[in-house]
């Protein structure tokens, strides 16, 4: 019985994800819905963008749409199902990558799109990424990414590996960039150093940490911040792309 219930839940979620691709249901039973599933998902995304991941709830989305909480369950069966719909919705924002561009530009476009999506929707960093059900938004993005690599001399497995490595690099960097942005809203980096700089100088003996002191002073002067996510992204991406290209057949 439990297994059947899991199958039913999976089928319900897949039907919601692929709702635009499936034939419309002809049944007219039940009350007429006042809003669409698309509107429910867009409202949830707006809340997450504005207020953060933790503020997304069935109750909050219902209030955003002027509905009762129980009414929203006639559109989505659970908060987790709603989150999966939100993830798939924003994945559809990516533009196609021109396959005629040089390979490094195509690789950079894949990585840049992943990072840009996370900066636009930071709540995505809080969604557990494992076993997310695939909907048309994420599948079409994967298809676009593969199309950008097709014909470059990679095997199918290599194409998937390259997309995974570039995506994980972009995600790690975006996480740091989002953290920097949020911290700056509370206290500027200059103010933080004014407070902590003299204290660190007093408690951290330079003779015990000679390399850290020297390098830390250099990067602190250069970045005027604890780190430089944008600069690190460009630096790391250049080297990642060079390594990927070096491994391709000539």
Sine and cosine of phi, psi and omega as CSV:
sin_phi,cos_phi,sin_psi,cos_psi,sin_omega,cos_omega
0.00,0.00,-0.68,0.74,0.00,-1.00
-0.90,0.43,-0.63,0.78,0.00,-1.00
-0.90,0.43,-0.66,0.75,0.04,-1.00
-0.89,0.45,-0.62,0.78,0.03,-1.00
-0.89,0.46,-0.66,0.76,0.03,-1.00
-0.90,0.43,-0.64,0.77,0.03,-1.00
-0.90,0.43,-0.68,0.73,0.02,-1.00
-0.88,0.48,-0.68,0.74,0.01,-1.00
-0.90,0.43,-0.67,0.74,0.01,-1.00
-0.90,0.45,-0.67,0.74,0.00,-1.00
-0.91,0.42,-0.65,0.76,0.01,-1.00
-0.89,0.45,-0.67,0.74,-0.01,-1.00
-0.93,0.38,-0.68,0.74,0.02,-1.00
-0.90,0.43,-0.62,0.79,0.05,-1.00
-0.89,0.45,-0.59,0.81,0.05,-1.00
-0.94,0.35,-0.70,0.71,-0.03,-1.00
-0.88,0.47,-0.68,0.74,-0.08,-1.00
-0.99,-0.16,0.43,0.90,-0.12,-0.99
-0.87,0.50,-0.54,0.84,-0.03,-1.00
-0.98,0.20,-0.33,0.95,-0.04,-1.00
-1.00,-0.06,-0.41,0.91,-0.07,-1.00
-0.99,0.11,0.45,-0.89,0.07,-1.00
-0.88,0.48,0.60,-0.80,0.02,-1.00
-0.89,0.46,0.62,-0.78,0.02,-1.00
-0.97,0.26,0.65,-0.76,-0.07,-1.00
-1.00,-0.01,-0.16,0.99,-0.05,-1.00
-0.92,0.39,0.68,-0.73,0.03,-1.00
-0.91,-0.40,0.20,0.98,-0.01,-1.00
-0.94,0.33,0.46,-0.89,0.05,-1.00
1.00,0.01,0.23,-0.97,-0.02,-1.00
-0.93,0.37,0.50,-0.87,0.04,-1.00
-0.94,0.35,0.74,-0.67,-0.03,-1.00
-0.98,0.18,0.69,-0.72,-0.06,-1.00
-0.99,0.14,-0.43,0.91,0.05,-1.00
-0.76,-0.65,0.14,-0.99,0.01,-1.00
-0.98,-0.18,0.27,-0.96,0.10,-0.99
-0.87,0.50,-0.61,0.79,0.03,-1.00
-0.84,0.54,-0.68,0.73,0.00,-1.00
-0.92,0.39,-0.60,0.80,0.05,-1.00
-0.89,0.46,-0.72,0.69,-0.03,-1.00
-0.91,0.42,-0.70,0.72,0.00,-1.00
-0.89,0.45,-0.60,0.80,0.04,-1.00
-0.91,0.43,-0.65,0.76,0.01,-1.00
-0.91,0.41,-0.66,0.76,0.05,-1.00
-0.89,0.46,-0.66,0.75,0.01,-1.00
-0.88,0.47,-0.66,0.75,0.03,-1.00
-0.90,0.43,-0.71,0.70,-0.02,-1.00
-0.89,0.45,-0.67,0.74,0.02,-1.00
-0.90,0.43,-0.63,0.78,-0.09,-1.00
-0.99,0.13,-0.70,0.71,-0.19,-0.98
-0.91,-0.41,-0.24,0.97,0.01,-1.00
0.96,-0.28,0.35,-0.94,-0.08,-1.00
-0.85,0.53,-0.66,0.76,-0.10,-1.00
-0.92,0.38,-0.28,0.96,-0.01,-1.00
-1.00,0.03,-0.11,0.99,0.01,-1.00
-0.98,0.20,0.83,-0.55,0.05,-1.00
-0.45,-0.89,0.31,-0.95,0.06,-1.00
-0.85,0.53,-0.67,0.74,-0.01,-1.00
-0.90,0.43,-0.69,0.72,-0.04,-1.00
-0.92,0.40,-0.65,0.76,0.00,-1.00
-0.93,0.38,-0.65,0.76,0.04,-1.00
-0.87,0.50,-0.69,0.73,0.02,-1.00
-0.89,0.45,-0.63,0.78,0.01,-1.00
-0.86,0.51,-0.56,0.83,-0.06,-1.00
-0.99,-0.13,-0.01,1.00,-0.03,-1.00
0.96,0.30,0.52,0.85,-0.01,-1.00
-0.90,-0.43,0.28,-0.96,0.14,-0.99
-0.99,0.17,0.53,-0.85,-0.02,-1.00
-0.81,0.59,-0.68,0.73,-0.03,-1.00
-0.92,0.40,-0.49,0.87,0.04,-1.00
-0.89,0.46,-0.58,0.81,-0.06,-1.00
-0.90,0.43,-0.45,0.89,0.02,-1.00
-0.93,0.37,-0.22,0.98,0.11,-0.99
-0.98,0.20,-0.19,0.98,0.04,-1.00
-0.98,-0.21,-0.73,0.69,0.00,-1.00
-0.75,-0.66,0.64,-0.77,-0.12,-0.99
-0.98,0.19,-0.31,0.95,-0.08,-1.00
-0.28,-0.96,0.22,-0.98,0.07,-1.00
-0.90,0.44,-0.65,0.76,-0.04,-1.00
-0.90,0.44,-0.64,0.77,0.06,-1.00
-0.88,0.47,-0.64,0.77,0.03,-1.00
-0.89,0.45,-0.67,0.74,0.01,-1.00
-0.88,0.48,-0.69,0.73,0.01,-1.00
-0.88,0.47,-0.65,0.76,0.06,-1.00
-0.89,0.45,-0.62,0.78,0.03,-1.00
-0.90,0.43,-0.71,0.70,0.01,-1.00
-0.86,0.51,-0.69,0.72,-0.02,-1.00
-0.94,0.35,-0.57,0.83,-0.01,-1.00
-0.88,0.47,-0.74,0.67,-0.07,-1.00
-0.97,0.26,-0.37,0.93,0.03,-1.00
-0.91,0.41,-0.38,0.92,-0.02,-1.00
-0.97,0.24,-0.06,1.00,-0.07,-1.00
-0.97,0.23,-0.36,0.93,-0.07,-1.00
-0.90,0.45,0.62,-0.79,0.08,-1.00
-1.00,0.01,0.44,-0.90,0.08,-1.00
-0.87,0.49,0.47,-0.88,0.01,-1.00
-0.97,-0.23,0.80,-0.59,-0.05,-1.00
-0.90,0.43,0.91,-0.42,-0.04,-1.00
-0.94,0.34,-0.20,0.98,0.01,-1.00
-1.00,0.08,-0.17,0.99,0.02,-1.00
-0.95,0.32,0.41,-0.91,0.07,-1.00
-0.85,0.53,0.49,-0.87,-0.07,-1.00
-0.82,0.57,-0.71,0.71,0.00,-1.00
-0.84,0.54,-0.60,0.80,0.02,-1.00
-0.93,0.37,-0.59,0.80,0.02,-1.00
-0.93,0.37,-0.68,0.74,0.04,-1.00
-0.89,0.46,-0.68,0.73,0.01,-1.00
-0.91,0.42,-0.58,0.82,0.01,-1.00
-0.92,0.40,-0.66,0.75,0.05,-1.00
-0.85,0.53,-0.76,0.65,-0.05,-1.00
-0.91,0.41,-0.68,0.73,-0.02,-1.00
-0.90,0.43,-0.59,0.80,0.01,-1.00
-0.92,0.39,-0.65,0.76,0.03,-1.00
-0.88,0.47,-0.72,0.69,-0.02,-1.00
-0.91,0.42,-0.69,0.72,-0.04,-1.00
-0.89,0.46,-0.63,0.78,0.02,-1.00
-0.88,0.48,-0.66,0.75,-0.01,-1.00
-0.94,0.35,-0.56,0.83,0.05,-1.00
-0.95,0.32,-0.54,0.84,0.06,-1.00
-0.96,0.29,-0.58,0.81,-0.07,-1.00
-0.78,-0.63,0.96,0.28,-0.10,-0.99
-0.86,0.51,-0.39,0.92,0.01,-1.00
-0.88,0.47,-0.36,0.93,0.04,-1.00
-0.86,0.51,-0.48,0.88,0.00,-1.00
-0.92,0.39,-0.29,0.96,-0.02,-1.00
-0.99,-0.16,-0.03,1.00,0.02,-1.00
-1.00,0.05,0.83,-0.55,0.06,-1.00
-0.83,0.56,0.84,-0.54,-0.15,-0.99
-0.99,0.10,-0.18,0.98,-0.12,-0.99
-1.00,0.09,0.71,-0.70,0.06,-1.00
0.88,0.47,0.55,0.84,0.15,-0.99
-0.95,0.32,0.74,-0.67,-0.03,-1.00
-0.93,0.36,0.69,-0.72,-0.09,-1.00
-0.99,0.11,0.82,-0.57,0.09,-1.00
-0.93,-0.38,-0.03,-1.00,-0.07,-1.00
-0.90,0.43,-0.54,0.84,0.00,-1.00
-0.90,0.44,-0.77,0.64,-0.02,-1.00
-0.95,0.32,-0.59,0.81,0.01,-1.00
-0.93,0.38,-0.64,0.77,0.01,-1.00
-0.93,0.37,-0.58,0.81,0.07,-1.00
-0.89,0.45,-0.71,0.71,0.04,-1.00
-0.87,0.49,-0.65,0.76,0.04,-1.00
-0.89,0.46,-0.67,0.75,0.03,-1.00
-0.90,0.43,-0.66,0.75,0.01,-1.00
-0.90,0.43,-0.69,0.72,0.03,-1.00
-0.90,0.44,-0.65,0.76,0.01,-1.00
-0.88,0.47,-0.52,0.85,0.02,-1.00
-0.94,0.33,-0.37,0.93,-0.02,-1.00
-0.97,-0.22,-0.32,0.95,-0.07,-1.00
-0.86,0.50,0.72,-0.69,0.00,-1.00
1.00,0.02,0.04,1.00,-0.01,-1.00
-1.00,0.01,0.05,1.00,0.03,-1.00
1.00,-0.07,0.18,0.98,0.02,-1.00
-1.00,-0.06,0.50,-0.87,0.18,-0.98
-0.96,0.27,0.18,-0.98,0.03,-1.00
-0.86,0.51,-0.68,0.74,0.00,-1.00
-0.91,0.42,-0.64,0.77,0.01,-1.00
-0.90,0.43,-0.63,0.77,0.03,-1.00
-0.88,0.48,-0.69,0.72,0.02,-1.00
-0.90,0.44,-0.66,0.75,0.01,-1.00
-0.89,0.46,-0.68,0.73,-0.02,-1.00
-0.89,0.46,-0.71,0.71,0.02,-1.00
-0.88,0.48,-0.67,0.74,-0.01,-1.00
-0.90,0.44,-0.71,0.70,-0.04,-1.00
-0.91,0.42,-0.71,0.71,0.01,-1.00
-0.90,0.43,-0.65,0.76,0.00,-1.00
-0.91,0.41,-0.67,0.75,-0.01,-1.00
-0.93,0.36,-0.59,0.80,0.09,-1.00
-0.89,0.46,-0.73,0.69,0.00,-1.00
-0.89,0.46,-0.62,0.79,-0.02,-1.00
-0.92,0.39,-0.70,0.72,0.03,-1.00
-0.88,0.47,-0.67,0.74,0.01,-1.00
-0.93,0.37,-0.64,0.77,0.03,-1.00
-0.89,0.46,-0.61,0.80,0.03,-1.00
-0.86,0.50,-0.67,0.74,0.02,-1.00
-0.93,0.36,-0.64,0.77,-0.01,-1.00
-0.90,0.43,-0.65,0.76,0.04,-1.00
-0.91,0.42,-0.66,0.75,0.03,-1.00
-0.89,0.46,-0.65,0.76,0.02,-1.00
-0.90,0.44,-0.66,0.75,-0.01,-1.00
-0.90,0.43,-0.67,0.74,-0.01,-1.00
-0.93,0.37,-0.64,0.77,0.01,-1.00
-0.91,0.43,-0.61,0.80,-0.01,-1.00
-0.90,0.43,-0.44,0.90,0.03,-1.00
-0.95,0.32,-0.42,0.91,-0.01,-1.00
-1.00,-0.03,-0.66,0.75,-0.03,-1.00
-0.37,-0.93,0.72,-0.69,0.01,-1.00
-0.93,0.37,0.37,-0.93,0.02,-1.00
-0.89,0.46,-0.60,0.80,0.02,-1.00
-0.89,0.46,-0.68,0.74,0.03,-1.00
-0.91,0.42,-0.63,0.78,0.00,-1.00
-0.88,0.47,-0.69,0.72,-0.01,-1.00
-0.93,0.36,-0.56,0.83,0.05,-1.00
-0.86,0.52,-0.60,0.80,-0.01,-1.00
-0.98,0.18,-0.76,0.65,-0.18,-0.98
-1.00,0.00,-0.45,0.89,-0.05,-1.00
-0.83,0.56,-0.83,0.55,0.00,-1.00
-0.87,0.49,-0.58,0.81,0.01,-1.00
-0.92,0.40,-0.67,0.74,0.02,-1.00
-0.90,0.43,-0.64,0.77,0.03,-1.00
-0.87,0.49,-0.59,0.81,-0.03,-1.00
-0.96,0.26,-0.65,0.76,-0.11,-0.99
-1.00,-0.04,-0.30,0.95,-0.07,-1.00
-0.95,-0.32,0.97,-0.24,-0.03,-1.00
-0.91,0.41,0.82,-0.57,-0.04,-1.00
-0.89,0.46,-0.54,0.84,-0.03,-1.00
-0.93,0.36,-0.40,0.92,0.03,-1.00
-1.00,0.09,-0.42,0.91,-0.01,-1.00
-0.79,-0.62,0.88,0.48,-0.11,-0.99
-0.90,0.44,-0.68,0.74,-0.02,-1.00
-0.95,0.33,-0.68,0.73,0.02,-1.00
-0.88,0.48,-0.65,0.76,-0.01,-1.00
-0.91,0.41,-0.70,0.72,-0.03,-1.00
-0.92,0.39,-0.77,0.64,-0.03,-1.00
-0.92,0.38,-0.66,0.75,0.01,-1.00
-0.87,0.50,-0.65,0.76,0.02,-1.00
-0.91,0.41,-0.63,0.78,-0.02,-1.00
-0.91,0.41,-0.75,0.66,-0.05,-1.00
-0.96,0.29,-0.53,0.85,0.04,-1.00
-0.89,0.45,-0.65,0.76,0.03,-1.00
-0.92,0.38,-0.61,0.79,-0.04,-1.00
-0.95,0.31,-0.75,0.66,-0.11,-0.99
-1.00,0.06,-0.45,0.89,-0.16,-0.99
0.82,0.57,0.59,0.80,-0.04,-1.00
-0.22,-0.97,0.27,-0.96,0.03,-1.00
-0.89,0.45,-0.45,0.90,-0.01,-1.00
-0.38,-0.93,0.11,-0.99,-0.03,-1.00
-0.74,-0.68,0.99,0.16,-0.08,-1.00
-0.84,0.55,-0.65,0.76,-0.02,-1.00
-0.91,0.42,-0.71,0.70,0.03,-1.00
-0.91,0.41,-0.63,0.78,0.03,-1.00
-0.90,0.43,-0.57,0.82,0.02,-1.00
-0.90,0.44,-0.76,0.65,0.00,-1.00
-0.89,0.46,-0.69,0.73,-0.01,-1.00
-0.90,0.45,-0.76,0.65,-0.04,-1.00
-0.92,0.39,-0.62,0.78,-0.01,-1.00
-0.90,0.43,-0.68,0.74,0.03,-1.00
-0.83,0.56,-0.69,0.73,-0.05,-1.00
-0.97,0.25,-0.57,0.82,0.10,-1.00
-0.88,0.47,-0.72,0.69,-0.03,-1.00
-0.91,0.41,-0.62,0.79,0.04,-1.00
-0.89,0.46,-0.66,0.75,0.01,-1.00
-0.92,0.40,-0.65,0.76,0.01,-1.00
-0.90,0.43,-0.72,0.70,0.00,-1.00
-0.89,0.45,-0.61,0.80,-0.03,-1.00
-0.90,0.44,-0.43,0.90,-0.02,-1.00
-1.00,0.04,-0.07,1.00,-0.02,-1.00
-0.99,0.13,0.50,-0.87,0.06,-1.00
-0.90,0.43,0.64,-0.77,-0.03,-1.00
-1.00,0.00,0.00,0.00,0.00,0.00
